[in-house]
């Protein structure tokens, strides 16, 4: 996998989705998480401690529209899902310990006396 996709011609949209659900009796959050993570667009699912939402779901798509369509047609239609809130990642500065942006080179000429 390429460390910095900005240098490739491959477009990729990454979104962080906050998902509020109603847990199912007897199985809690596990079955809902399983239903969510089985989609190929989903790269990660995390159960959160926040009282505002239950899961953080990270998904990838080729366009903003593709991601929005997935949320509307696949994620939001799951019977236990109460609400979703989508946050698109605009720029990555550091991911998994890897700095994603380059430091600009100093283009000034060296002058010595």
ChimeraX attribute file (.defattr): number of C-alpha atoms within 10 A of each C-alpha:
attribute: neighborCount
match mode: 1-to-1
recipient: residues
	/A:1	4
	/A:2	7
	/A:3	11
	/A:4	15
	/A:5	13
	/A:6	14
	/A:7	8
	/A:8	8
	/A:9	7
	/A:10	8
	/A:11	10
	/A:12	12
	/A:13	16
	/A:14	22
	/A:15	19
	/A:16	17
	/A:17	20
	/A:18	20
	/A:19	21
	/A:20	19
	/A:21	19
	/A:22	14
	/A:23	15
	/A:24	12
	/A:25	7
	/A:26	8
	/A:27	9
	/A:28	11
	/A:29	17
	/A:30	13
	/A:31	13
	/A:32	19
	/A:33	15
	/A:34	11
	/A:35	11
	/A:36	19
	/A:37	18
	/A:38	10
	/A:39	13
	/A:40	10
	/A:41	16
	/A:42	17
	/A:43	13
	/A:44	13
	/A:45	17
	/A:46	13
	/A:47	14
	/A:48	13
	/A:49	9
	/A:50	8
	/A:51	7
	/A:52	10
	/A:53	18
	/A:54	19
	/A:55	22
	/A:56	19
	/A:57	22
	/A:58	21
	/A:59	22
	/A:60	20
	/A:61	19
	/A:62	12
	/A:63	13
	/A:64	15
	/A:65	11
	/A:66	14
	/A:67	19
	/A:68	16
	/A:69	14
	/A:70	19
	/A:71	17
	/A:72	12
	/A:73	10
	/A:74	12
	/A:75	21
	/A:76	18
	/A:77	13
	/A:78	13
	/A:79	10
	/A:80	15
	/A:81	16
	/A:82	13
	/A:83	14
	/A:84	19
	/A:85	12
	/A:86	16
	/A:87	12
	/A:88	16
	/A:89	11
	/A:90	9
	/A:91	10
	/A:92	14
	/A:93	11
	/A:94	10
	/A:95	10
	/A:96	6
	/A:97	6
	/A:98	11
	/A:99	13
	/A:100	16
	/A:101	13
	/A:102	8
	/A:103	7
	/A:104	6
	/A:105	6
	/A:106	7
	/A:107	6
	/A:108	6
	/A:109	6
	/A:110	6
	/A:111	5
	/A:112	4
	/A:113	2
